[in-house]
């Protein structure tokens, strides 16, 4: 998952909960521009604590997991034929 994906998830969840960027930012003591930058993936440097705070405020969980390899076309075709 990329920072852009995380930002999109944050934006989607915030909008679904009908929370504005400004009110979310104010509740966390950060600027609306910072929240916008996180959501758009345009913030040049962001601390993990800020991202975790935004996630927590929206009821999201940020999870680190071991990166897995994408399946090959042959593996996907075999899975489909086995099903």
PyMOL commands that set and color helices and strands:
alter all, ss='L'
color gray80, all
select helices_A, chain A and resi 3-16+21-28+32-40+48-58+73-82
alter helices_A, ss='H'
color red, helices_A
deselect
rebuild
show_as cartoon
